[in-house]
Amino acid sequence: MRVRLAVSSILKLPSAGLTPEQREDLLSRYVATPDPSVAWGVGGPVKCARECGGDLLLPRGQLLDILGYLNGLGHAVDLDDGKVSSGGQLGLDFQGKLHPYQQPVAEALVQGCQGFVVLPCGGGKTVTALSAMCAAGRTTLVLVHTKELLVQWFLALQKFCGAVPGQIRDKICDIRPVTVAMIQTMAKWPAGDVLALGGYFGTVITDEIQHLPALTWFGLQNLLACRNRWGLSATPSRSDGMHTVTGWVLGPKLAEVTYPELLAGGHLMAPAIYVVPTTFTFQQSGEEEAPEMLARLGREVEHDDERNQLILRLVLTAQREGRQTLVLVDRIRHGERLARLLAKVGVAAWPLSSRTPHTLRHAILAKFQAGGLACLVATQLADEGLDLPQLESLILAAPSRSANRTQQRAGRLMRTAPGKRTPWLFDLADSQVVLLAERLAERLKVYRGVLQVEPIFLA
Protein backbone atom coordinates (compact mmCIF):
# COMPACT_ATOMS: atom_id res chain seq x y z
CA MET A 1 0.00 0.00 0.00
CA ARG A 2 1.21 3.50 -0.83
CA VAL A 3 1.06 6.22 1.81
CA ARG A 4 1.84 9.92 1.56
CA LEU A 5 4.11 11.50 4.14
CA ALA A 6 4.06 15.30 4.05
CA VAL A 7 7.06 17.21 5.42
CA SER A 8 6.80 20.80 6.64
CA SER A 9 7.49 21.99 10.18
CA ILE A 10 6.22 18.57 11.27
CA LEU A 11 5.43 15.27 9.53
CA LYS A 12 1.84 14.60 8.50
CA LEU A 13 0.78 10.99 7.90
CA PRO A 14 -2.82 9.98 7.00
CA SER A 15 -4.25 7.68 9.64
CA ALA A 16 -6.36 5.75 7.15
CA GLY A 17 -3.52 3.52 5.97
CA LEU A 18 -2.71 2.28 9.48
CA THR A 19 -4.41 -0.12 11.86
CA PRO A 20 -5.51 1.24 15.27
CA GLU A 21 -2.60 -0.65 16.86
CA GLN A 22 -0.09 0.91 14.45
CA ARG A 23 -1.49 4.39 15.05
CA GLU A 24 -1.23 3.93 18.80
CA ASP A 25 2.31 2.57 18.43
CA LEU A 26 3.45 5.67 16.53
CA LEU A 27 1.76 8.05 18.97
CA SER A 28 3.13 6.34 22.08
CA ARG A 29 6.74 6.10 20.93
CA TYR A 30 7.06 9.91 20.98
CA VAL A 31 6.02 10.51 24.58
CA ALA A 32 8.80 11.44 27.01
CA THR A 33 8.35 11.39 30.79
CA PRO A 34 10.84 13.25 32.99
CA ASP A 35 12.61 11.61 35.88
CA PRO A 36 10.49 12.80 38.86
CA SER A 37 13.55 12.96 41.13
CA VAL A 38 15.11 15.73 39.05
CA ALA A 39 13.74 19.29 39.14
CA TRP A 40 14.34 20.74 35.67
CA GLY A 41 11.13 22.61 35.02
CA VAL A 42 9.43 20.15 32.65
CA GLY A 43 6.51 19.12 34.81
CA GLY A 44 4.84 16.15 33.15
CA PRO A 45 5.04 13.96 30.06
CA VAL A 46 5.85 15.72 26.78
CA LYS A 47 3.89 14.45 23.80
CA CYS A 48 5.58 15.10 20.45
CA ALA A 49 2.94 13.30 18.36
CA ARG A 50 -0.83 13.61 18.14
CA GLU A 51 -3.77 12.78 15.90
CA CYS A 52 -5.73 15.60 14.27
CA GLY A 53 -8.31 15.64 11.48
CA GLY A 54 -7.53 12.16 10.20
CA ASP A 55 -3.75 12.66 10.24
CA LEU A 56 -0.94 11.72 12.58
CA LEU A 57 1.22 14.76 13.31
CA LEU A 58 4.72 13.48 14.05
CA PRO A 59 8.05 15.11 14.95
CA ARG A 60 10.05 16.07 11.90
CA GLY A 61 13.39 15.10 13.41
CA GLN A 62 12.27 11.45 13.29
CA LEU A 63 11.79 11.40 9.51
CA LEU A 64 14.20 8.51 8.87
CA ASP A 65 12.86 6.53 11.82
CA ILE A 66 9.28 6.89 10.59
CA LEU A 67 10.23 6.02 7.02
CA GLY A 68 11.89 2.85 8.33
CA TYR A 69 8.80 2.04 10.40
CA LEU A 70 6.48 2.42 7.42
CA ASN A 71 8.76 0.42 5.13
CA GLY A 72 8.82 -2.32 7.77
CA LEU A 73 5.03 -2.49 7.53
CA GLY A 74 5.31 -2.98 3.78
CA HIS A 75 4.17 0.52 2.81
CA ALA A 76 5.63 2.38 -0.15
CA VAL A 77 6.06 6.00 0.93
CA ASP A 78 5.54 9.05 -1.27
CA LEU A 79 7.47 11.86 0.38
CA ASP A 80 6.03 15.35 -0.17
CA ASP A 81 8.29 18.19 0.97
CA GLY A 82 6.58 20.89 -1.08
CA LYS A 83 5.80 22.94 2.04
CA VAL A 84 9.38 23.04 3.30
CA SER A 85 10.76 26.58 3.07
CA SER A 86 14.08 27.13 1.31
CA GLY A 87 13.90 30.84 2.11
CA GLY A 88 15.81 33.33 -0.03
CA GLN A 89 19.42 33.72 -1.08
CA LEU A 90 21.63 34.96 1.74
CA GLY A 91 24.66 36.20 -0.18
CA LEU A 92 27.05 36.43 2.79
CA ASP A 93 30.67 35.28 2.84
CA PHE A 94 32.24 33.88 5.97
CA GLN A 95 35.13 36.17 6.85
CA GLY A 96 36.69 34.11 9.61
CA LYS A 97 38.84 31.00 9.66
CA LEU A 98 37.77 27.79 11.33
CA HIS A 99 40.06 25.58 13.35
CA PRO A 100 40.58 22.11 11.84
CA TYR A 101 38.25 20.54 14.42
CA GLN A 102 35.46 23.00 13.55
CA GLN A 103 35.43 22.46 9.78
CA PRO A 104 33.90 18.96 9.79
CA VAL A 105 31.27 20.15 12.27
CA ALA A 106 30.21 22.97 9.93
CA GLU A 107 30.14 20.55 7.00
CA ALA A 108 28.00 18.10 8.99
CA LEU A 109 25.41 20.82 9.57
CA VAL A 110 25.20 21.73 5.89
CA GLN A 111 25.04 18.13 4.70
CA GLY A 112 22.69 16.96 7.42
CA CYS A 113 20.01 19.66 6.97
CA GLN A 114 18.44 18.82 10.33
CA GLY A 115 20.04 17.77 13.59
CA PHE A 116 22.35 19.16 16.25
CA VAL A 117 26.06 19.45 17.01
CA VAL A 118 27.91 19.40 20.32
CA LEU A 119 30.96 21.55 21.06
CA PRO A 120 32.30 22.28 24.57
CA CYS A 121 32.16 25.73 26.12
CA GLY A 122 34.86 27.74 24.39
CA GLY A 123 34.80 25.42 21.38
CA GLY A 124 33.32 28.04 19.05
CA LYS A 125 29.73 26.90 18.50
CA THR A 126 28.67 30.30 17.22
CA VAL A 127 31.46 30.80 14.70
CA THR A 128 31.10 27.22 13.44
CA ALA A 129 27.37 27.70 12.89
CA LEU A 130 28.01 31.00 11.07
CA SER A 131 30.37 29.26 8.67
CA ALA A 132 27.70 26.63 7.98
CA MET A 133 25.06 29.34 7.56
CA CYS A 134 27.12 31.13 4.89
CA ALA A 135 27.84 27.84 3.12
CA ALA A 136 24.14 26.93 3.04
CA GLY A 137 23.41 30.39 1.66
CA ARG A 138 19.80 30.70 2.80
CA THR A 139 18.06 33.40 4.84
CA THR A 140 18.52 32.50 8.50
CA LEU A 141 16.66 32.83 11.80
CA VAL A 142 18.70 32.41 14.99
CA LEU A 143 16.75 31.54 18.16
CA VAL A 144 18.18 32.44 21.60
CA HIS A 145 16.71 32.71 25.09
CA THR A 146 18.81 35.41 26.78
CA LYS A 147 19.74 38.94 25.82
CA GLU A 148 23.40 38.08 26.48
CA LEU A 149 23.24 35.44 23.74
CA LEU A 150 21.41 37.85 21.45
CA VAL A 151 24.24 40.40 21.83
CA GLN A 152 26.83 37.65 21.36
CA TRP A 153 25.27 36.59 18.05
CA PHE A 154 24.93 40.21 16.92
CA LEU A 155 28.62 40.85 17.47
CA ALA A 156 29.65 37.57 15.85
CA LEU A 157 27.52 38.23 12.76
CA GLN A 158 29.10 41.64 12.35
CA LYS A 159 32.63 40.35 12.89
CA PHE A 160 32.58 37.13 10.87
CA CYS A 161 29.94 37.85 8.21
CA GLY A 162 29.90 41.63 7.85
CA ALA A 163 26.15 41.50 8.49
CA VAL A 164 23.90 43.81 10.46
CA PRO A 165 21.20 41.37 11.62
CA GLY A 166 17.58 42.03 12.32
CA GLN A 167 16.11 41.29 15.72
CA ILE A 168 12.90 40.12 17.31
CA ARG A 169 12.67 40.91 21.02
CA ASP A 170 10.23 42.63 23.34
CA LYS A 171 8.34 45.06 21.06
CA ILE A 172 11.02 45.12 18.32
CA CYS A 173 10.35 43.22 15.10
CA ASP A 174 13.05 44.07 12.55
CA ILE A 175 13.24 41.20 10.05
CA ARG A 176 16.32 40.96 7.81
CA PRO A 177 18.02 38.16 5.83
CA VAL A 178 19.70 37.15 9.10
CA THR A 179 17.54 37.77 12.17
CA VAL A 180 18.24 36.95 15.81
CA ALA A 181 15.06 36.31 17.81
CA MET A 182 14.24 35.85 21.48
CA ILE A 183 12.30 32.63 21.98
CA GLN A 184 10.21 34.18 24.76
CA THR A 185 9.03 36.92 22.39
CA MET A 186 8.13 34.63 19.49
CA ALA A 187 6.36 32.21 21.82
CA LYS A 188 3.76 34.94 22.42
CA TRP A 189 3.00 35.35 18.70
CA PRO A 190 -0.08 33.80 17.11
CA ALA A 191 0.76 30.49 15.43
CA GLY A 192 -0.13 31.89 12.02
CA ASP A 193 2.43 34.68 12.37
CA VAL A 194 5.18 32.20 13.27
CA LEU A 195 4.23 29.99 10.33
CA ALA A 196 4.42 32.98 8.00
CA LEU A 197 7.80 34.02 9.39
CA GLY A 198 9.13 30.50 8.89
CA GLY A 199 8.28 30.79 5.22
CA TYR A 200 10.77 33.65 4.86
CA PHE A 201 13.74 31.69 6.22
CA GLY A 202 15.51 28.64 4.84
CA THR A 203 17.63 27.99 7.92
CA VAL A 204 16.81 28.17 11.63
CA ILE A 205 19.59 27.83 14.23
CA THR A 206 18.58 27.18 17.84
CA ASP A 207 21.21 27.86 20.51
CA GLU A 208 21.40 26.02 23.87
CA ILE A 209 19.08 23.21 22.79
CA GLN A 210 19.24 21.46 26.16
CA HIS A 211 16.17 23.60 26.92
CA LEU A 212 14.23 22.37 23.87
CA PRO A 213 11.96 19.96 25.81
CA ALA A 214 10.22 23.02 27.30
CA LEU A 215 6.85 23.54 25.63
CA THR A 216 7.63 27.05 24.35
CA TRP A 217 10.82 25.76 22.70
CA PHE A 218 9.66 22.67 20.84
CA GLY A 219 6.28 24.24 20.15
CA LEU A 220 8.10 26.98 18.22
CA GLN A 221 10.14 24.43 16.24
CA ASN A 222 6.89 22.72 15.24
CA LEU A 223 5.81 25.91 13.48
CA LEU A 224 9.03 26.57 11.52
CA ALA A 225 9.17 24.74 8.19
CA CYS A 226 12.73 25.81 7.31
CA ARG A 227 14.69 23.31 5.22
CA ASN A 228 17.72 23.53 7.53
CA ARG A 229 16.95 23.15 11.25
CA TRP A 230 20.13 23.10 13.32
CA GLY A 231 20.72 22.95 17.06
CA LEU A 232 23.79 23.87 19.11
CA SER A 233 24.81 22.91 22.63
CA ALA A 234 27.78 22.16 24.84
CA THR A 235 25.62 19.96 27.07
CA PRO A 236 22.59 18.50 25.23
CA SER A 237 22.02 15.65 27.70
CA ARG A 238 19.70 16.29 30.63
CA SER A 239 19.64 14.60 34.00
CA ASP A 240 15.85 14.27 33.78
CA GLY A 241 16.18 12.17 30.60
CA MET A 242 14.18 14.60 28.47
CA HIS A 243 16.96 15.09 25.89
CA THR A 244 15.20 12.44 23.81
CA VAL A 245 12.74 15.18 22.85
CA THR A 246 15.59 17.16 21.27
CA GLY A 247 16.38 14.33 18.86
CA TRP A 248 12.73 13.76 18.04
CA VAL A 249 12.14 17.39 17.14
CA LEU A 250 15.48 18.44 15.63
CA GLY A 251 16.96 15.19 14.37
CA PRO A 252 20.13 13.25 15.16
CA LYS A 253 23.44 14.35 16.58
CA LEU A 254 25.46 15.27 13.49
CA ALA A 255 28.86 15.88 15.08
CA GLU A 256 30.53 16.16 18.47
CA VAL A 257 33.84 17.55 19.72
CA THR A 258 34.99 16.59 23.23
CA TYR A 259 36.89 18.42 25.94
CA PRO A 260 39.94 16.09 25.70
CA GLU A 261 40.21 16.82 21.97
CA LEU A 262 40.25 20.58 22.55
CA LEU A 263 42.60 20.34 25.53
CA ALA A 264 45.03 18.18 23.55
CA GLY A 265 44.98 20.69 20.70
CA GLY A 266 45.58 23.67 22.98
CA HIS A 267 42.17 25.18 22.19
CA LEU A 268 41.11 25.07 25.86
CA MET A 269 43.08 25.30 29.10
CA ALA A 270 42.79 22.60 31.75
CA PRO A 271 42.15 24.16 35.16
CA ALA A 272 43.70 23.20 38.43
CA ILE A 273 40.68 22.00 40.42
CA TYR A 274 40.83 22.41 44.20
CA VAL A 275 38.22 20.71 46.38
CA VAL A 276 37.91 22.90 49.48
CA PRO A 277 36.25 21.37 52.58
CA THR A 278 33.71 23.40 54.53
CA THR A 279 32.34 22.94 58.05
CA PHE A 280 28.75 23.50 56.92
CA THR A 281 26.14 21.29 58.59
CA PHE A 282 22.42 20.90 57.99
CA GLN A 283 19.73 19.09 59.95
CA GLN A 284 17.21 17.35 57.72
CA SER A 285 13.69 16.86 59.00
CA GLY A 286 11.71 13.78 58.08
CA GLU A 287 8.50 15.81 58.19
CA GLU A 288 9.55 18.27 55.45
CA GLU A 289 8.59 17.89 51.81
CA ALA A 290 11.55 18.02 49.43
CA PRO A 291 10.83 21.53 48.05
CA GLU A 292 10.60 23.03 51.54
CA MET A 293 13.74 21.21 52.67
CA LEU A 294 15.74 22.38 49.63
CA ALA A 295 14.57 25.96 50.13
CA ARG A 296 15.68 25.87 53.78
CA LEU A 297 19.00 24.34 52.72
CA GLY A 298 19.57 27.20 50.30
CA ARG A 299 18.83 29.77 52.98
CA GLU A 300 21.19 28.14 55.45
CA VAL A 301 23.99 27.97 52.85
CA GLU A 302 23.45 31.67 52.19
CA HIS A 303 23.60 32.67 55.85
CA ASP A 304 26.43 30.40 57.00
CA ASP A 305 29.06 32.92 58.17
CA GLU A 306 31.98 30.50 58.29
CA ARG A 307 31.29 29.27 54.77
CA ASN A 308 30.97 32.83 53.46
CA GLN A 309 34.23 33.81 55.12
CA LEU A 310 35.91 30.87 53.40
CA ILE A 311 34.69 32.23 50.04
CA LEU A 312 36.11 35.65 50.91
CA ARG A 313 39.50 34.11 51.75
CA LEU A 314 39.58 32.31 48.40
CA VAL A 315 38.77 35.54 46.53
CA LEU A 316 41.51 37.37 48.44
CA THR A 317 43.99 34.59 47.66
CA ALA A 318 43.24 34.96 43.96
CA GLN A 319 43.40 38.76 44.16
CA ARG A 320 46.88 38.64 45.71
CA GLU A 321 47.98 36.68 42.64
CA GLY A 322 46.40 39.23 40.32
CA ARG A 323 43.61 36.88 39.29
CA GLN A 324 40.07 38.04 38.61
CA THR A 325 37.46 35.77 40.17
CA LEU A 326 33.95 34.69 39.26
CA VAL A 327 31.91 33.37 42.20
CA LEU A 328 28.85 31.35 41.19
CA VAL A 329 25.88 31.03 43.53
CA ASP A 330 22.31 29.79 43.21
CA ARG A 331 20.46 32.48 45.15
CA ILE A 332 20.33 36.16 44.21
CA ARG A 333 20.41 37.26 47.85
CA HIS A 334 23.47 35.12 48.48
CA GLY A 335 25.26 36.87 45.63
CA GLU A 336 24.31 40.28 46.99
CA ARG A 337 25.43 39.29 50.51
CA LEU A 338 28.84 38.08 49.26
CA ALA A 339 29.36 41.25 47.19
CA ARG A 340 28.71 43.37 50.30
CA LEU A 341 31.10 41.27 52.40
CA LEU A 342 33.80 41.53 49.72
CA ALA A 343 33.38 45.31 49.54
CA LYS A 344 33.95 45.52 53.32
CA VAL A 345 37.39 43.91 52.92
CA GLY A 346 38.33 46.17 50.02
CA VAL A 347 37.55 43.89 47.05
CA ALA A 348 35.95 45.59 44.05
CA ALA A 349 33.03 43.21 43.45
CA TRP A 350 29.58 43.38 41.85
CA PRO A 351 26.61 41.00 42.04
CA LEU A 352 25.14 39.94 38.72
CA SER A 353 21.69 38.35 38.40
CA SER A 354 18.42 38.44 36.49
CA ARG A 355 17.48 41.44 38.65
CA THR A 356 20.39 43.47 37.29
CA PRO A 357 19.08 45.90 34.63
CA HIS A 358 20.31 45.04 31.16
CA THR A 359 22.32 48.23 30.63
CA LEU A 360 23.96 47.92 34.06
CA ARG A 361 24.70 44.26 33.38
CA HIS A 362 26.68 45.15 30.26
CA ALA A 363 28.48 47.96 32.06
CA ILE A 364 29.53 45.57 34.84
CA LEU A 365 30.76 42.95 32.37
CA ALA A 366 32.65 45.58 30.36
CA LYS A 367 34.36 46.84 33.52
CA PHE A 368 35.29 43.30 34.54
CA GLN A 369 36.67 42.52 31.07
CA ALA A 370 38.73 45.74 31.22
CA GLY A 371 40.23 44.66 34.56
CA GLY A 372 38.37 47.26 36.62
CA LEU A 373 36.72 44.69 38.91
CA ALA A 374 38.45 42.00 40.94
CA CYS A 375 35.34 39.84 41.37
CA LEU A 376 31.91 39.08 39.95
CA VAL A 377 29.34 37.22 42.03
CA ALA A 378 26.77 35.72 39.67
CA THR A 379 23.76 33.43 39.69
CA GLN A 380 22.67 30.96 37.00
CA LEU A 381 22.65 33.93 34.63
CA ALA A 382 26.35 33.14 34.09
CA ASP A 383 25.81 29.49 33.15
CA GLU A 384 25.19 30.22 29.46
CA GLY A 385 26.40 32.89 27.07
CA LEU A 386 28.99 34.51 29.36
CA ASP A 387 32.29 35.01 27.53
CA LEU A 388 35.20 35.90 29.86
CA PRO A 389 38.29 34.36 28.23
CA GLN A 390 40.70 36.18 30.59
CA LEU A 391 39.09 34.65 33.71
CA GLU A 392 41.68 32.89 35.91
CA SER A 393 39.76 32.00 39.07
CA LEU A 394 36.32 30.43 39.59
CA ILE A 395 34.61 29.56 42.87
CA LEU A 396 31.66 27.15 42.80
CA ALA A 397 29.89 28.37 45.91
CA ALA A 398 26.59 26.62 45.14
CA PRO A 399 26.37 22.87 45.83
CA SER A 400 24.99 21.79 42.44
CA ARG A 401 24.64 18.17 41.32
CA SER A 402 23.89 18.85 37.64
CA ALA A 403 26.55 17.48 35.29
CA ASN A 404 25.46 19.95 32.62
CA ARG A 405 25.73 22.91 34.94
CA THR A 406 29.13 21.77 36.21
CA GLN A 407 30.43 21.53 32.63
CA GLN A 408 28.97 24.91 31.73
CA ARG A 409 30.47 26.55 34.80
CA ALA A 410 33.91 24.98 34.40
CA GLY A 411 33.82 26.01 30.75
CA ARG A 412 33.71 29.69 31.80
CA LEU A 413 37.28 29.17 33.02
CA MET A 414 38.79 27.10 30.23
CA ARG A 415 38.88 29.55 27.34
CA THR A 416 42.35 30.55 26.16
CA ALA A 417 43.66 34.13 26.18
CA PRO A 418 47.11 35.72 25.62
CA GLY A 419 49.20 35.58 28.80
CA LYS A 420 46.61 33.57 30.70
CA ARG A 421 47.96 31.34 33.49
CA THR A 422 46.65 27.94 34.52
CA PRO A 423 43.17 28.79 35.83
CA TRP A 424 42.02 27.88 39.33
CA LEU A 425 38.68 26.26 40.08
CA PHE A 426 37.65 26.09 43.74
CA ASP A 427 34.81 23.65 44.50
CA LEU A 428 33.33 23.98 47.99
CA ALA A 429 32.84 20.50 49.44
CA ASP A 430 30.04 20.41 52.04
CA SER A 431 30.83 16.79 52.88
CA GLN A 432 29.21 16.81 56.32
CA VAL A 433 25.77 16.91 54.68
CA VAL A 434 24.88 13.61 52.99
CA LEU A 435 22.87 15.24 50.21
CA LEU A 436 25.64 17.71 49.42
CA ALA A 437 28.31 15.00 49.58
CA GLU A 438 26.33 13.13 46.93
CA ARG A 439 26.24 16.25 44.77
CA LEU A 440 30.00 16.64 45.14
CA ALA A 441 30.43 13.04 43.94
CA GLU A 442 28.50 13.92 40.77
CA ARG A 443 30.71 16.97 40.14
CA LEU A 444 33.85 14.86 40.64
CA LYS A 445 32.60 12.52 37.90
CA VAL A 446 32.51 15.49 35.53
CA TYR A 447 36.01 16.65 36.46
CA ARG A 448 37.51 13.20 36.05
CA GLY A 449 35.37 11.75 33.29
CA VAL A 450 34.50 14.71 31.04
CA LEU A 451 37.30 17.21 31.67
CA GLN A 452 39.83 14.45 32.53
CA VAL A 453 41.32 16.53 35.33
CA GLU A 454 42.19 14.93 38.69
CA PRO A 455 41.05 17.28 41.49
CA ILE A 456 43.35 18.30 44.33
CA PHE A 457 41.76 17.81 47.77
CA LEU A 458 42.77 20.51 50.25
CA ALA A 459 42.93 19.78 53.95
N, C-alpha and C positions, 0 to 999 in steps of 0.2 A: 504494500500500500504506500502511496506517495503522500507525504505531509509537507506543509509549507511552514517554514520557520522564518519569521520576520525579525530583522535586527534593526533596532533604533537605539534609544537609550536603555532599553531592556530587550528581552527576547519574548516574542509572542507566538505561542503554539496553540492551534485549535484543539480544543478538548475532544472533538468528535472522533478523532482517529485513535483514541486511547480508551482502554477499559477503565472502569472506576478504580481498580486496584493500581493501575499504572499511573493514573492521575494523582492518586493519593501518595504514591511512592515519590513522584517528582516534587510534590508540594512539601512533603515531610523531610526530604533530604536537605532542604535549604532553610532549616530552622536551627538557630544557635541559641543555647541556653547558657548564661554566664555562671561561673563558679560562685555559689552563694557566699563562700567564705571570703571573697575578695571584693572590696568596695571600690569600684571603678566608675560608677555613675550610670551603667547600663542596667536598668532595674530588672527587667524580665526578659523572656525569650524574644529574639529578633527574627521576624519572618521575612525572608527575602524572596518569597514566591507566593503567589495568590491566584485565585481563579476569578475572572471577571468577564461577563458578557460572552460566555462560551469559549474563552481563551484562557490558557495558562500564561501568566506573566512571570517570567523567570529572570534571574540575574544574568546580565550580559557577560560578566566575567567567566561564566561557566559554559560558554558557547561550545568548546571542544568536548567537554564532559557530556553535555546534552546531546550533541551530535552522535557521540559514541553510544549513548543510551538508546537513542532512537534506532541507530543502525543495528544494535544488538537485538532489538525487537523485530527486525526485518523490514523496517520502514526505509524507503528511499526519500531523502530529504531535499526539497527545493529551498535553497537559501535565498532570501530576499533582503538585500541590504540597501534598498532604494531610499530609505528614510535616514540613513546615516549621513551626517553632515561632514563634508570635506572642507567647509569654510572657504575663505579666499586665500589668494597668494599673499605670503608674508613679506618676502623680499628683503630680509635682513641677513647680514653676514655676521658670523661669529668672529669677534675680534680678539678673542683670548687664545690661549694655548692649553690644551688638556695635558695632564700627566698621563704617562702610559697606562696606568691602572684605570683611568677615567674613560679612555677612548672606547674600550669594548662595552662599557656600561651605557654610554651614549648610543652606540650602534645597536645595542640590544633594545633600547627604547624605540628607536625608529623602526627596526625590523619587526618588533613584537606588536606594535600598534596598541595593545592594551595589556596592562600588567603593572608591576611595581619593581623598583630597585632599592637596594639596601646599601648605604654607605655610612660609615661611622661618623660621629660628630667630628667636624674638621676635615672630613673627606671630600668636601666640595660637591654636595648634592646639587646646590643651586646652579653652579657654573656648568656642571655636567648636563643638567636638564636644559640649560640654555643652548648648549651646543647641539643637543638633539632637536630642540625646537627649531633652530635655524636650518638644520639639515632636512627636517620634515617640510619646512617651508609653508606652513598653514597658519592662518590667524589663530591666536592662542589666548586661552583664558587660564589664569593662574589662581587657584583657590588657597587662601590662607585663613588662619583663625586668630591671629594677633596682629596688632598694629606694628609691633616690632618686626615681624616677618614681612608685612607689607612694605615697610621701609627698606628692609634688606633686599627684597626682590626689585624694588624701584631702583636702588643704587646699582645692583648687579646688571639690570637691563641697560642702564645708561652706560656703564663701564664696558661691558662685554659685547653689547649689541648696538650701541649708539642709538638706542630707542628711548623715546619719552612715552611711557606706558599710560594707558587710561587707568581709571580706578573706580571701584564700586565699594563704597563704605558709607555708613551713616546715611546722610541725605545726598551724597555725591554719586552721580551716575554718569561717568565720562567714559564712553566705550570707544576704544581704539583697536587697531590690529593686534596689539598685545595689551591685555587688560588684567590688572591684579584686583581680585575681589575678595572681600571679607565674607566668609561663609555665613556668619551670623546675620549679615545684611540680606544676602540673597535668600536665606531661609525664610524671610518674612515676605518675599515676593509671591504673588499669585503663581500657581503652577504654569499657567499659560505664558506668563512673561518669561519664566525661566526656560521653557521649551523654545520660545522664540529666540531668546539670546543664544541658546545652544546651536541654533541653526546658522548663526553668524560665524561660529568658531569651528575649526577643524581639529584643534588639539585642546585638551584640558589637562592641566597639571595640578595635582592635589598634593600639597606639602603636609608632612606630619600625619601620615595616613593611619598611625596607630589609633587615632580618634575616629576612624571611619565607621565603626559599629554604632556610633551615636545616631539617632534617628535623623537629626538635621543634616548629618554628613552624607549618609548613604541615600537618604531621600533626595538630596540634591543631585547626586550622581545619576539616579534613576530618571532624571529629567533632562540630562545632557546627552544628546545623540552624536557627540563629536566622534570622528573616526579614530583619533588617537586619544586614549584615556590612560594617563600615566600617573603613578603614585610614587612618592618619595618618603623615605624614613630611615633613621638610624636604628630604630628599635620597633619594628612592626609587630613583634610578638607581644601578647598581653597576658598577664598573670591570670586573668579571668577566663582565658580560653577563647575570647570572642574575635581573635584575629582571623578565624576562619571566614568571617563575614567579609573581610577585606579582599580575600581571594575570590569569593563568590561574586562580589560586585565589580572589582577592578580587573581580575584575571590573575595569572600566575606570577610568581617571582621570576623576573627576567634576568637579574644579575645581582651579585652580592660581593662586596669587598669587606674584608674582616680587619679588625684592629691589628692582629699580628702582621698582616701584609703591609699595612701602612707604617707600623712601627719599624719593621725590617727595612722598608724603603726610605726611612727618614722623613716621612710625610707627617708623622705625629711624634710627640715626645712622651716617653713612658714616665709617669710620675713616681716619685718615692712616696709610698703610702704608709703612713704612720697610724697605727691603731692606738688610741689614747684612752686609757681606762678612766671612768668616772666613779664617783661614790654615790650616784643617784640611786635611790630606792623608791619603791612604789608598792602600796598595799592594795591588792586586788580584793574586791568584794564579790562573793558568790551571788549576791542579790542584785547586782547591777546588770543591766542589759549591755551588750557590747558597745553600742554607740555612746551611751552615757559613760562607760568606763574609759573608752578611748578619748573622749572629750576631757575627762578629768585628768587622764594621763598627760595630755597635751598642756593643760594648764599647769600641772605640777612641774613638767619639764621647763616651761617658760619661767616659772618663779623660783626655781632652785638656784639659790645664790652661789653655792659652791661650784655648780656646773657652769653657771654664767661667768664666774671669775676664771675658771679654766679656759673658757673661750677667749676671754680678754688676754690672758697670758700667752695664748697661742698667736693671737693677732700681734701682740707686742713683740714676740719672738721674730715673726716674719718681718715686722716693720724695722727692727734693728738690722736685718739683713738687706733692707731696701726692697723688700718684696711687697707688692700690693696683694691684698687678700679679699676674697669673696667668701662671705659666710652665708650658708644656705640654711634656712629655717622653714618650718611648716606654717607657723602662725604669724600673722601680721603684727600683732602686739608684741610677740617675742622679738621680732626684728626691730621694732621701734625701741623696745627696752634695751637691747644690746647696743644700738646706735647711741642711745643716751649715756650708757655706762662707758662706752668707748670715748665719747666726747669728754667725759669727766677726767679721763686719764690722758687727755691730750692727743687722741687719735682722730684725724679727720675722717669721719665716717658718715654715711647716709643710708637710711633704710629705703628699700625699693620694693614696691608691691603694687597690686592692682588698684590700690587707693591713690597711688601717686599720679597726679595729673600728667597727661601725655607729654606736654611741653617740658614740664619739670623733669620727667623721666629721661628725656633725651638730653637735657642739660646736665643731669647727674652723670649719665653714661659718658658724655663727651668730656666732662671734667675728669672722670676716672681714667679714660683712655689717654688723656693728656698728662696723666701723672699727678693731678691736683688733689686726688683723694687717696688715702692710704687703704681704705676699706669700704666695701659695699656689703650691706646686710640685706639679703633678698629672699623672697618667698618663692613659690613654685613658678612665679613669673619668669625666673631665670632658667627654668629647665629646658626651654625651647627658644631658639632664635636669638640667643644672646651671644654676640661675637666679641670676645675679649682675648685676642691671641697673645697679648703680652702678660696675661695673668700668670703668676708664679706661686700662688698659695691659695688653697681652697680648704675650708673647714665645713665638714658635713655635721651640722649641729642638730639636725632633725633625724630621729631614729627610723629611717624608712626601711621597708623590706622589699620594695619594688626593684626588680632587676633592671627594668627599663629606665626608671628614674636614676638609679645608681650609674648606669652607663651614660645617660644624658649629662648628669652632673659631673662625672669624671671627665667627660669630653670637653667641658668648658675649660679644662686645665691643660689639655693635651695638644692644642694647636701650636704650631711652630711660629717663631718670630725671631728677627735678628737679635743676637746677644742674649737670648733667653736662656736662663739656667734650668737645670733639672727642677721641675715643679714639685711642690710639696702638697700632698693631700692628707689632711688630718681627719680621721674618722673617730667620732666619739663613741666609745664602747660602753654602753650602760649594762654591763654583764650581770649586775646584781638583780636585774628584773628579768624573769624568764622570757616574757614576751619579747623584750628588747634584745636579749641575747640571741633569740631565734632570728630576729631581723638582722642582727649583725652577721650571723652565719650565712644568710642569703647574700649579703653584700660581699662577704669574703669569697663566695663562689664566683661572683662577677669579676673581682680583682684577679683571682687566680685562673679562672676558666676563660673569661672573655678578653680581659686586658693582658693576661699572662704576666702579672706582676705579683711577686710574693710580698705580702705586707710585712712591715716591721712592727712588732708589738712592744710598746713602751711600758716601762714598769710603773 
